[in-house]
């Protein structure tokens, strides 16, 4: 579990630097250059993901609670919403007019769904950690950015296409889930 926790800490610290330590971030950009900083940022995230995957797969889960079938079905119902939110980030959409941080909201929904479906210690650490991180990130980014400027809504066709692509990506993740997490979905 140590690698899993280290991966979560590295992920959160890397993402929280712009909000919690803007002077450190700017100093690193000034010293290294913007592209080198972005490269280090990306390498930190790749290392964090690697630590989390290896930590997840190498840890022995202990049962904390046993989810019932209703919780698992609710988790499956939440996942398409999470992926559609993820797909709505970084571009104008009707969802980004309703939700200020659709990507973080998608990660939060993904975390909640996994907490509903899994009651073991490693799930509580990983998905609980991501849930806490997303809530902190939403608060800190909102504070840093100030008033929310809602984007203009694109055509309905663009939103439908983005949602279909997001659901297709979800299908791919569902197919490879057993190989990534070592856990079958059904």
Number of C-alpha atoms within 10 A of each C-alpha: 20 13 18 24 19 16 26 23 17 20 22 20 16 16 17 17 13 16 17 15 12 12 12 12 16 15 13 15 15 11 11 13 13 14 10 13 18 13 12 15 15 13 12 18 20 15 16 23 17 15 22 24 17 17 20 24 17 13 14 12 15 11 12 13 11 12 14 12 11 11 17 19 13 13 21 17 12 18 21 20 18 26 26 24 25 22 23 24 19 11 12 17 25 18 19 20 17 11 16 17 21 24 22 22 22 24 22 21 23 24 26 20 22 22 22 24 22 22 18 17 17 22 21 19 17 21 22 18 16 22 22 13 21 23 14 14 19 17 11 16 15 15 11 12 10 9 8 9 9 14 15 11 15 12 11 11 9 14 19 13 11 18 20 15 15 21 19 14 15 17 14 11 13 14 13 15 14 13 11 15 13 12 11 12 13 5
